[in-house]
Amino acid sequence: MNTDETLNQQLEDARQRLHDLYKQYGFGHACVLEQSMFLDELINQYNRMFQTKKLTQLI
């Protein structure tokens, strides 16, 4: 599994976990907010990786 596939799997797992936690605890619970921040960081990491690839292709 390459880096793209690993990150994509982490994103999917984090999204599913966030959904499950939201269903169990509701929006304002600390564990839901923490998981949301974790997912945000993975999304940021994905976007940085995509931007780097895009810039590399232009050179």
CHARMM internal coordinates of N, CA and C (Angstrom, degrees):
IC EDIT
DIST 1 N 1 CA 1.4562
DIST 1 CA 1 C 1.5264
ANGL 1 N 1 CA 1 C 108.13
DIST 1 C 2 N 1.3350
ANGL 1 CA 1 C 2 N 117.09
DIHE 1 N 1 CA 1 C 2 N 127.06
DIST 2 N 2 CA 1.4595
ANGL 1 C 2 N 2 CA 119.99
DIHE 1 CA 1 C 2 N 2 CA -179.74
DIST 2 CA 2 C 1.5370
ANGL 2 N 2 CA 2 C 111.08
DIHE 1 C 2 N 2 CA 2 C -86.09
DIST 2 C 3 N 1.3084
ANGL 2 CA 2 C 3 N 115.09
DIHE 2 N 2 CA 2 C 3 N 178.36
DIST 3 N 3 CA 1.4680
ANGL 2 C 3 N 3 CA 121.07
DIHE 2 CA 2 C 3 N 3 CA -175.74
DIST 3 CA 3 C 1.5279
ANGL 3 N 3 CA 3 C 111.79
DIHE 2 C 3 N 3 CA 3 C -60.74
DIST 3 C 4 N 1.3410
ANGL 3 CA 3 C 4 N 117.00
DIHE 3 N 3 CA 3 C 4 N -42.01
DIST 4 N 4 CA 1.4702
ANGL 3 C 4 N 4 CA 120.57
DIHE 3 CA 3 C 4 N 4 CA 179.47
DIST 4 CA 4 C 1.5254
ANGL 4 N 4 CA 4 C 110.97
DIHE 3 C 4 N 4 CA 4 C -60.50
DIST 4 C 5 N 1.3312
ANGL 4 CA 4 C 5 N 115.91
DIHE 4 N 4 CA 4 C 5 N -46.44
DIST 5 N 5 CA 1.4613
ANGL 4 C 5 N 5 CA 120.03
DIHE 4 CA 4 C 5 N 5 CA -178.93
DIST 5 CA 5 C 1.5203
ANGL 5 N 5 CA 5 C 111.37
DIHE 4 C 5 N 5 CA 5 C -65.84
DIST 5 C 6 N 1.3280
ANGL 5 CA 5 C 6 N 116.55
DIHE 5 N 5 CA 5 C 6 N -39.77
DIST 6 N 6 CA 1.4602
ANGL 5 C 6 N 6 CA 120.78
DIHE 5 CA 5 C 6 N 6 CA 179.11
DIST 6 CA 6 C 1.5234
ANGL 6 N 6 CA 6 C 110.63
DIHE 5 C 6 N 6 CA 6 C -62.87
DIST 6 C 7 N 1.3267
ANGL 6 CA 6 C 7 N 116.81
DIHE 6 N 6 CA 6 C 7 N -47.08
DIST 7 N 7 CA 1.4595
ANGL 6 C 7 N 7 CA 120.68
DIHE 6 CA 6 C 7 N 7 CA -179.92
DIST 7 CA 7 C 1.5285
ANGL 7 N 7 CA 7 C 110.80
DIHE 6 C 7 N 7 CA 7 C -65.20
DIST 7 C 8 N 1.3174
ANGL 7 CA 7 C 8 N 116.73
DIHE 7 N 7 CA 7 C 8 N -40.88
DIST 8 N 8 CA 1.4741
ANGL 7 C 8 N 8 CA 119.45
DIHE 7 CA 7 C 8 N 8 CA 177.34
DIST 8 CA 8 C 1.5212
ANGL 8 N 8 CA 8 C 111.03
DIHE 7 C 8 N 8 CA 8 C -60.98
DIST 8 C 9 N 1.3233
ANGL 8 CA 8 C 9 N 117.37
DIHE 8 N 8 CA 8 C 9 N -41.16
DIST 9 N 9 CA 1.4666
ANGL 8 C 9 N 9 CA 120.86
DIHE 8 CA 8 C 9 N 9 CA 178.85
DIST 9 CA 9 C 1.5255
ANGL 9 N 9 CA 9 C 110.50
DIHE 8 C 9 N 9 CA 9 C -66.11
DIST 9 C 10 N 1.3296
ANGL 9 CA 9 C 10 N 116.81
DIHE 9 N 9 CA 9 C 10 N -40.53
DIST 10 N 10 CA 1.4665
ANGL 9 C 10 N 10 CA 120.23
DIHE 9 CA 9 C 10 N 10 CA 177.27
DIST 10 CA 10 C 1.5222
ANGL 10 N 10 CA 10 C 110.90
DIHE 9 C 10 N 10 CA 10 C -62.25
DIST 10 C 11 N 1.3328
ANGL 10 CA 10 C 11 N 116.62
DIHE 10 N 10 CA 10 C 11 N -40.50
DIST 11 N 11 CA 1.4656
ANGL 10 C 11 N 11 CA 120.56
DIHE 10 CA 10 C 11 N 11 CA 177.96
DIST 11 CA 11 C 1.5245
ANGL 11 N 11 CA 11 C 110.94
DIHE 10 C 11 N 11 CA 11 C -62.24
DIST 11 C 12 N 1.3140
ANGL 11 CA 11 C 12 N 116.46
DIHE 11 N 11 CA 11 C 12 N -46.81
DIST 12 N 12 CA 1.4611
ANGL 11 C 12 N 12 CA 120.04
DIHE 11 CA 11 C 12 N 12 CA 179.93
DIST 12 CA 12 C 1.5288
ANGL 12 N 12 CA 12 C 111.49
DIHE 11 C 12 N 12 CA 12 C -62.78
DIST 12 C 13 N 1.3230
ANGL 12 CA 12 C 13 N 116.63
DIHE 12 N 12 CA 12 C 13 N -43.18
DIST 13 N 13 CA 1.4674
ANGL 12 C 13 N 13 CA 120.72
DIHE 12 CA 12 C 13 N 13 CA 178.87
DIST 13 CA 13 C 1.5294
ANGL 13 N 13 CA 13 C 110.83
DIHE 12 C 13 N 13 CA 13 C -62.81
DIST 13 C 14 N 1.3325
ANGL 13 CA 13 C 14 N 116.41
DIHE 13 N 13 CA 13 C 14 N -43.21
DIST 14 N 14 CA 1.4660
ANGL 13 C 14 N 14 CA 120.87
DIHE 13 CA 13 C 14 N 14 CA -179.27
DIST 14 CA 14 C 1.5281
ANGL 14 N 14 CA 14 C 111.03
DIHE 13 C 14 N 14 CA 14 C -66.38
DIST 14 C 15 N 1.3311
ANGL 14 CA 14 C 15 N 117.00
DIHE 14 N 14 CA 14 C 15 N -39.17
DIST 15 N 15 CA 1.4747
ANGL 14 C 15 N 15 CA 120.43
DIHE 14 CA 14 C 15 N 15 CA 177.54
DIST 15 CA 15 C 1.5260
ANGL 15 N 15 CA 15 C 110.65
DIHE 14 C 15 N 15 CA 15 C -63.20
DIST 15 C 16 N 1.3311
ANGL 15 CA 15 C 16 N 115.53
DIHE 15 N 15 CA 15 C 16 N -44.66
DIST 16 N 16 CA 1.4617
ANGL 15 C 16 N 16 CA 119.28
DIHE 15 CA 15 C 16 N 16 CA -179.37
DIST 16 CA 16 C 1.5230
ANGL 16 N 16 CA 16 C 110.83
DIHE 15 C 16 N 16 CA 16 C -64.44
DIST 16 C 17 N 1.3329
ANGL 16 CA 16 C 17 N 116.44
DIHE 16 N 16 CA 16 C 17 N -41.65
DIST 17 N 17 CA 1.4655
ANGL 16 C 17 N 17 CA 120.14
DIHE 16 CA 16 C 17 N 17 CA 179.05
DIST 17 CA 17 C 1.5277
ANGL 17 N 17 CA 17 C 110.37
DIHE 16 C 17 N 17 CA 17 C -63.21
DIST 17 C 18 N 1.3280
ANGL 17 CA 17 C 18 N 117.20
DIHE 17 N 17 CA 17 C 18 N -42.14
DIST 18 N 18 CA 1.4625
ANGL 17 C 18 N 18 CA 120.74
DIHE 17 CA 17 C 18 N 18 CA 177.80
DIST 18 CA 18 C 1.5293
ANGL 18 N 18 CA 18 C 110.27
DIHE 17 C 18 N 18 CA 18 C -60.60
DIST 18 C 19 N 1.2983
ANGL 18 CA 18 C 19 N 116.77
DIHE 18 N 18 CA 18 C 19 N -44.90
DIST 19 N 19 CA 1.4686
ANGL 18 C 19 N 19 CA 121.09
DIHE 18 CA 18 C 19 N 19 CA 178.85
DIST 19 CA 19 C 1.5312
ANGL 19 N 19 CA 19 C 110.79
DIHE 18 C 19 N 19 CA 19 C -60.36
DIST 19 C 20 N 1.3250
ANGL 19 CA 19 C 20 N 116.36
DIHE 19 N 19 CA 19 C 20 N -45.78
DIST 20 N 20 CA 1.4645
ANGL 19 C 20 N 20 CA 120.64
DIHE 19 CA 19 C 20 N 20 CA -179.67
DIST 20 CA 20 C 1.5293
ANGL 20 N 20 CA 20 C 111.55
DIHE 19 C 20 N 20 CA 20 C -63.39
DIST 20 C 21 N 1.3369
ANGL 20 CA 20 C 21 N 116.36
DIHE 20 N 20 CA 20 C 21 N -43.63
DIST 21 N 21 CA 1.4615
ANGL 20 C 21 N 21 CA 120.00
DIHE 20 CA 20 C 21 N 21 CA 179.52
DIST 21 CA 21 C 1.5295
ANGL 21 N 21 CA 21 C 111.07
DIHE 20 C 21 N 21 CA 21 C -64.89
DIST 21 C 22 N 1.3376
ANGL 21 CA 21 C 22 N 116.22
DIHE 21 N 21 CA 21 C 22 N -40.86
DIST 22 N 22 CA 1.4631
ANGL 21 C 22 N 22 CA 120.18
DIHE 21 CA 21 C 22 N 22 CA 178.37
DIST 22 CA 22 C 1.5343
ANGL 22 N 22 CA 22 C 110.98
DIHE 21 C 22 N 22 CA 22 C -60.34
DIST 22 C 23 N 1.3429
ANGL 22 CA 22 C 23 N 116.06
DIHE 22 N 22 CA 22 C 23 N -44.71
DIST 23 N 23 CA 1.4629
ANGL 22 C 23 N 23 CA 119.63
DIHE 22 CA 22 C 23 N 23 CA 178.97
DIST 23 CA 23 C 1.5261
ANGL 23 N 23 CA 23 C 111.53
DIHE 22 C 23 N 23 CA 23 C -62.23
DIST 23 C 24 N 1.3193
ANGL 23 CA 23 C 24 N 116.34
DIHE 23 N 23 CA 23 C 24 N -35.53
DIST 24 N 24 CA 1.4637
ANGL 23 C 24 N 24 CA 120.09
DIHE 23 CA 23 C 24 N 24 CA -176.90
DIST 24 CA 24 C 1.5245
ANGL 24 N 24 CA 24 C 112.89
DIHE 23 C 24 N 24 CA 24 C -80.49
DIST 24 C 25 N 1.3357
ANGL 24 CA 24 C 25 N 118.05
DIHE 24 N 24 CA 24 C 25 N -41.46
DIST 25 N 25 CA 1.4687
ANGL 24 C 25 N 25 CA 121.46
DIHE 24 CA 24 C 25 N 25 CA -170.67
DIST 25 CA 25 C 1.5268
ANGL 25 N 25 CA 25 C 115.56
DIHE 24 C 25 N 25 CA 25 C -113.42
DIST 25 C 26 N 1.3196
ANGL 25 CA 25 C 26 N 117.93
DIHE 25 N 25 CA 25 C 26 N -18.06
DIST 26 N 26 CA 1.4563
ANGL 25 C 26 N 26 CA 119.48
DIHE 25 CA 25 C 26 N 26 CA -174.54
DIST 26 CA 26 C 1.5163
ANGL 26 N 26 CA 26 C 111.18
DIHE 25 C 26 N 26 CA 26 C 90.98
DIST 26 C 27 N 1.3238
ANGL 26 CA 26 C 27 N 115.00
DIHE 26 N 26 CA 26 C 27 N 174.81
DIST 27 N 27 CA 1.4620
ANGL 26 C 27 N 27 CA 120.65
DIHE 26 CA 26 C 27 N 27 CA -170.51
DIST 27 CA 27 C 1.5255
ANGL 27 N 27 CA 27 C 114.54
DIHE 26 C 27 N 27 CA 27 C -69.08
DIST 27 C 28 N 1.3151
ANGL 27 CA 27 C 28 N 118.88
DIHE 27 N 27 CA 27 C 28 N -39.80
DIST 28 N 28 CA 1.4573
ANGL 27 C 28 N 28 CA 121.41
DIHE 27 CA 27 C 28 N 28 CA -169.02
DIST 28 CA 28 C 1.5135
ANGL 28 N 28 CA 28 C 116.18
DIHE 27 C 28 N 28 CA 28 C -87.11
DIST 28 C 29 N 1.2974
ANGL 28 CA 28 C 29 N 119.14
DIHE 28 N 28 CA 28 C 29 N -0.84
DIST 29 N 29 CA 1.4657
ANGL 28 C 29 N 29 CA 121.08
DIHE 28 CA 28 C 29 N 29 CA -177.03
DIST 29 CA 29 C 1.5304
ANGL 29 N 29 CA 29 C 110.49
DIHE 28 C 29 N 29 CA 29 C -70.11
DIST 29 C 30 N 1.3214
ANGL 29 CA 29 C 30 N 115.73
DIHE 29 N 29 CA 29 C 30 N 144.49
DIST 30 N 30 CA 1.4646
ANGL 29 C 30 N 30 CA 121.52
DIHE 29 CA 29 C 30 N 30 CA -175.62
DIST 30 CA 30 C 1.5276
ANGL 30 N 30 CA 30 C 112.86
DIHE 29 C 30 N 30 CA 30 C -57.80
DIST 30 C 31 N 1.3262
ANGL 30 CA 30 C 31 N 118.13
DIHE 30 N 30 CA 30 C 31 N -40.64
DIST 31 N 31 CA 1.4692
ANGL 30 C 31 N 31 CA 119.37
DIHE 30 CA 30 C 31 N 31 CA -177.90
DIST 31 CA 31 C 1.5297
ANGL 31 N 31 CA 31 C 111.25
DIHE 30 C 31 N 31 CA 31 C -68.44
DIST 31 C 32 N 1.3469
ANGL 31 CA 31 C 32 N 117.26
DIHE 31 N 31 CA 31 C 32 N -30.04
DIST 32 N 32 CA 1.4605
ANGL 31 C 32 N 32 CA 120.89
DIHE 31 CA 31 C 32 N 32 CA 177.29
DIST 32 CA 32 C 1.5261
ANGL 32 N 32 CA 32 C 109.58
DIHE 31 C 32 N 32 CA 32 C -70.30
DIST 32 C 33 N 1.3109
ANGL 32 CA 32 C 33 N 116.51
DIHE 32 N 32 CA 32 C 33 N -44.02
DIST 33 N 33 CA 1.4616
ANGL 32 C 33 N 33 CA 120.53
DIHE 32 CA 32 C 33 N 33 CA 178.56
DIST 33 CA 33 C 1.5238
ANGL 33 N 33 CA 33 C 111.41
DIHE 32 C 33 N 33 CA 33 C -64.30
DIST 33 C 34 N 1.3136
ANGL 33 CA 33 C 34 N 117.20
DIHE 33 N 33 CA 33 C 34 N -39.70
DIST 34 N 34 CA 1.4601
ANGL 33 C 34 N 34 CA 121.55
DIHE 33 CA 33 C 34 N 34 CA 178.22
DIST 34 CA 34 C 1.5298
ANGL 34 N 34 CA 34 C 110.59
DIHE 33 C 34 N 34 CA 34 C -63.45
DIST 34 C 35 N 1.3230
ANGL 34 CA 34 C 35 N 116.72
DIHE 34 N 34 CA 34 C 35 N -44.09
DIST 35 N 35 CA 1.4688
ANGL 34 C 35 N 35 CA 120.42
DIHE 34 CA 34 C 35 N 35 CA 178.82
DIST 35 CA 35 C 1.5214
ANGL 35 N 35 CA 35 C 110.62
DIHE 34 C 35 N 35 CA 35 C -65.57
DIST 35 C 36 N 1.3155
ANGL 35 CA 35 C 36 N 116.91
DIHE 35 N 35 CA 35 C 36 N -36.02
DIST 36 N 36 CA 1.4568
ANGL 35 C 36 N 36 CA 120.96
DIHE 35 CA 35 C 36 N 36 CA 177.63
DIST 36 CA 36 C 1.5292
ANGL 36 N 36 CA 36 C 110.76
DIHE 35 C 36 N 36 CA 36 C -63.09
DIST 36 C 37 N 1.3163
ANGL 36 CA 36 C 37 N 116.49
DIHE 36 N 36 CA 36 C 37 N -42.09
DIST 37 N 37 CA 1.4734
ANGL 36 C 37 N 37 CA 120.37
DIHE 36 CA 36 C 37 N 37 CA 178.14
DIST 37 CA 37 C 1.5276
ANGL 37 N 37 CA 37 C 110.71
DIHE 36 C 37 N 37 CA 37 C -66.04
DIST 37 C 38 N 1.3287
ANGL 37 CA 37 C 38 N 116.80
DIHE 37 N 37 CA 37 C 38 N -38.47
DIST 38 N 38 CA 1.4535
ANGL 37 C 38 N 38 CA 121.03
DIHE 37 CA 37 C 38 N 38 CA 177.60
DIST 38 CA 38 C 1.5349
ANGL 38 N 38 CA 38 C 110.09
DIHE 37 C 38 N 38 CA 38 C -62.44
DIST 38 C 39 N 1.3257
ANGL 38 CA 38 C 39 N 116.68
DIHE 38 N 38 CA 38 C 39 N -44.98
DIST 39 N 39 CA 1.4591
ANGL 38 C 39 N 39 CA 121.21
DIHE 38 CA 38 C 39 N 39 CA 177.86
DIST 39 CA 39 C 1.5327
ANGL 39 N 39 CA 39 C 110.61
DIHE 38 C 39 N 39 CA 39 C -62.91
DIST 39 C 40 N 1.3253
ANGL 39 CA 39 C 40 N 117.46
DIHE 39 N 39 CA 39 C 40 N -41.46
DIST 40 N 40 CA 1.4670
ANGL 39 C 40 N 40 CA 120.86
DIHE 39 CA 39 C 40 N 40 CA 176.77
DIST 40 CA 40 C 1.5230
ANGL 40 N 40 CA 40 C 111.07
DIHE 39 C 40 N 40 CA 40 C -57.22
DIST 40 C 41 N 1.3087
ANGL 40 CA 40 C 41 N 117.47
DIHE 40 N 40 CA 40 C 41 N -42.40
DIST 41 N 41 CA 1.4636
ANGL 40 C 41 N 41 CA 120.92
DIHE 40 CA 40 C 41 N 41 CA -179.95
DIST 41 CA 41 C 1.5256
ANGL 41 N 41 CA 41 C 110.90
DIHE 40 C 41 N 41 CA 41 C -65.34
DIST 41 C 42 N 1.3247
ANGL 41 CA 41 C 42 N 117.91
DIHE 41 N 41 CA 41 C 42 N -40.27
DIST 42 N 42 CA 1.4624
ANGL 41 C 42 N 42 CA 120.57
DIHE 41 CA 41 C 42 N 42 CA 176.75
DIST 42 CA 42 C 1.5323
ANGL 42 N 42 CA 42 C 110.94
DIHE 41 C 42 N 42 CA 42 C -63.40
DIST 42 C 43 N 1.3276
ANGL 42 CA 42 C 43 N 116.62
DIHE 42 N 42 CA 42 C 43 N -40.15
DIST 43 N 43 CA 1.4650
ANGL 42 C 43 N 43 CA 120.74
DIHE 42 CA 42 C 43 N 43 CA 177.90
DIST 43 CA 43 C 1.5208
ANGL 43 N 43 CA 43 C 110.14
DIHE 42 C 43 N 43 CA 43 C -64.12
DIST 43 C 44 N 1.3254
ANGL 43 CA 43 C 44 N 117.16
DIHE 43 N 43 CA 43 C 44 N -42.79
DIST 44 N 44 CA 1.4630
ANGL 43 C 44 N 44 CA 120.41
DIHE 43 CA 43 C 44 N 44 CA 176.76
DIST 44 CA 44 C 1.5311
ANGL 44 N 44 CA 44 C 111.25
DIHE 43 C 44 N 44 CA 44 C -61.10
DIST 44 C 45 N 1.3162
ANGL 44 CA 44 C 45 N 116.13
DIHE 44 N 44 CA 44 C 45 N -42.01
DIST 45 N 45 CA 1.4625
ANGL 44 C 45 N 45 CA 121.03
DIHE 44 CA 44 C 45 N 45 CA 178.51
DIST 45 CA 45 C 1.5318
ANGL 45 N 45 CA 45 C 110.09
DIHE 44 C 45 N 45 CA 45 C -62.13
DIST 45 C 46 N 1.3187
ANGL 45 CA 45 C 46 N 116.92
DIHE 45 N 45 CA 45 C 46 N -43.48
DIST 46 N 46 CA 1.4575
ANGL 45 C 46 N 46 CA 121.61
DIHE 45 CA 45 C 46 N 46 CA 177.90
DIST 46 CA 46 C 1.5329
ANGL 46 N 46 CA 46 C 110.53
DIHE 45 C 46 N 46 CA 46 C -61.28
DIST 46 C 47 N 1.3211
ANGL 46 CA 46 C 47 N 116.45
DIHE 46 N 46 CA 46 C 47 N -45.00
DIST 47 N 47 CA 1.4707
ANGL 46 C 47 N 47 CA 120.13
DIHE 46 CA 46 C 47 N 47 CA -179.94
DIST 47 CA 47 C 1.5211
ANGL 47 N 47 CA 47 C 111.68
DIHE 46 C 47 N 47 CA 47 C -63.96
DIST 47 C 48 N 1.3279
ANGL 47 CA 47 C 48 N 117.71
DIHE 47 N 47 CA 47 C 48 N -40.41
DIST 48 N 48 CA 1.4696
ANGL 47 C 48 N 48 CA 120.31
DIHE 47 CA 47 C 48 N 48 CA 177.52
DIST 48 CA 48 C 1.5258
ANGL 48 N 48 CA 48 C 110.37
DIHE 47 C 48 N 48 CA 48 C -63.27
DIST 48 C 49 N 1.3181
ANGL 48 CA 48 C 49 N 117.20
DIHE 48 N 48 CA 48 C 49 N -41.72
DIST 49 N 49 CA 1.4510
ANGL 48 C 49 N 49 CA 121.31
DIHE 48 CA 48 C 49 N 49 CA 179.76
DIST 49 CA 49 C 1.5324
ANGL 49 N 49 CA 49 C 109.98
DIHE 48 C 49 N 49 CA 49 C -64.04
DIST 49 C 50 N 1.3260
ANGL 49 CA 49 C 50 N 116.86
DIHE 49 N 49 CA 49 C 50 N -43.17
DIST 50 N 50 CA 1.4581
ANGL 49 C 50 N 50 CA 121.29
DIHE 49 CA 49 C 50 N 50 CA 179.55
DIST 50 CA 50 C 1.5235
ANGL 50 N 50 CA 50 C 110.73
DIHE 49 C 50 N 50 CA 50 C -63.17
DIST 50 C 51 N 1.3282
ANGL 50 CA 50 C 51 N 117.00
DIHE 50 N 50 CA 50 C 51 N -43.79
DIST 51 N 51 CA 1.4673
ANGL 50 C 51 N 51 CA 120.98
DIHE 50 CA 50 C 51 N 51 CA 179.45
DIST 51 CA 51 C 1.5246
ANGL 51 N 51 CA 51 C 110.86
DIHE 50 C 51 N 51 CA 51 C -62.75
DIST 51 C 52 N 1.3255
ANGL 51 CA 51 C 52 N 117.32
DIHE 51 N 51 CA 51 C 52 N -41.44
DIST 52 N 52 CA 1.4589
ANGL 51 C 52 N 52 CA 121.47
DIHE 51 CA 51 C 52 N 52 CA 179.25
DIST 52 CA 52 C 1.5242
ANGL 52 N 52 CA 52 C 110.43
DIHE 51 C 52 N 52 CA 52 C -62.04
DIST 52 C 53 N 1.3234
ANGL 52 CA 52 C 53 N 116.64
DIHE 52 N 52 CA 52 C 53 N -44.33
DIST 53 N 53 CA 1.4677
ANGL 52 C 53 N 53 CA 120.68
DIHE 52 CA 52 C 53 N 53 CA 178.42
DIST 53 CA 53 C 1.5204
ANGL 53 N 53 CA 53 C 110.70
DIHE 52 C 53 N 53 CA 53 C -63.02
DIST 53 C 54 N 1.3132
ANGL 53 CA 53 C 54 N 116.35
DIHE 53 N 53 CA 53 C 54 N -41.64
DIST 54 N 54 CA 1.4567
ANGL 53 C 54 N 54 CA 120.99
DIHE 53 CA 53 C 54 N 54 CA -178.56
DIST 54 CA 54 C 1.5296
ANGL 54 N 54 CA 54 C 110.03
DIHE 53 C 54 N 54 CA 54 C -63.70
DIST 54 C 55 N 1.3286
ANGL 54 CA 54 C 55 N 117.27
DIHE 54 N 54 CA 54 C 55 N -44.66
DIST 55 N 55 CA 1.4640
ANGL 54 C 55 N 55 CA 120.74
DIHE 54 CA 54 C 55 N 55 CA 179.17
DIST 55 CA 55 C 1.5167
ANGL 55 N 55 CA 55 C 111.19
DIHE 54 C 55 N 55 CA 55 C -66.01
DIST 55 C 56 N 1.3123
ANGL 55 CA 55 C 56 N 117.62
DIHE 55 N 55 CA 55 C 56 N -37.63
DIST 56 N 56 CA 1.4653
ANGL 55 C 56 N 56 CA 121.48
DIHE 55 CA 55 C 56 N 56 CA 179.40
DIST 56 CA 56 C 1.5215
ANGL 56 N 56 CA 56 C 110.88
DIHE 55 C 56 N 56 CA 56 C -64.13
DIST 56 C 57 N 1.3197
ANGL 56 CA 56 C 57 N 117.42
DIHE 56 N 56 CA 56 C 57 N -36.42
DIST 57 N 57 CA 1.4515
ANGL 56 C 57 N 57 CA 121.31
DIHE 56 CA 56 C 57 N 57 CA -179.97
DIST 57 CA 57 C 1.5277
ANGL 57 N 57 CA 57 C 111.61
DIHE 56 C 57 N 57 CA 57 C -69.85
DIST 57 C 58 N 1.3154
ANGL 57 CA 57 C 58 N 117.81
DIHE 57 N 57 CA 57 C 58 N -26.56
DIST 58 N 58 CA 1.4666
ANGL 57 C 58 N 58 CA 121.47
DIHE 57 CA 57 C 58 N 58 CA -179.72
DIST 58 CA 58 C 1.5262
ANGL 58 N 58 CA 58 C 112.11
DIHE 57 C 58 N 58 CA 58 C -76.25
DIST 58 C 59 N 1.3179
ANGL 58 CA 58 C 59 N 115.77
DIHE 58 N 58 CA 58 C 59 N -23.28
DIST 59 N 59 CA 1.4824
ANGL 58 C 59 N 59 CA 119.42
DIHE 58 CA 58 C 59 N 59 CA -176.65
DIST 59 CA 59 C 1.4991
ANGL 59 N 59 CA 59 C 110.52
DIHE 58 C 59 N 59 CA 59 C -81.96
END
COOR INIT
IC SEED 1 N 1 CA 1 C
IC BUILD
